[in-house]
Amino acid sequence: MRMLLVDDSVTMRRIQKTQINSLGITDILEAGDGQEALGKLKSNMPIDMVLLDWNMPIMDGMAFLKTVRADAAFKDVKVIMCTSESEKSKVVEALKSGANNYIVKPFTPEALKEKIGL
């Protein structure tokens, strides 16, 4: 499985990467915002899954999600919103916009494993 980890916090990406590695996933690309992530997604397909932060500079997670879902080339890419936004309305908005799942930070490796579907 190839994963794209998108978060503007280097520390958060490092923590998440360690958790993902502990699940046996080692093919991980990283991006610090949605615009960078879009470039990495386009140039590194196939990517199976994106762990996507909501609040980022340049292009936030929702803008990235909507852009990806509007492009048929990425129809098979699973997107998990991975954010501190825990309000029910935010969860609903993300799922309606095409997120496959939603996980609230901070989370455990077990919770991540469940959301990924391993």
Protein Blocks (a to p, Z undefined) as FASTA:
>chain_A
ZZddddfblklmmmmmmmmmmnopabdcddfbfklmmmmmmmmcccfbdcddfbdghiaf
klmmmmmmmpmklmmpccddddfblbfklmmmmmmnopabdcdddddfklmmmmnoZZ
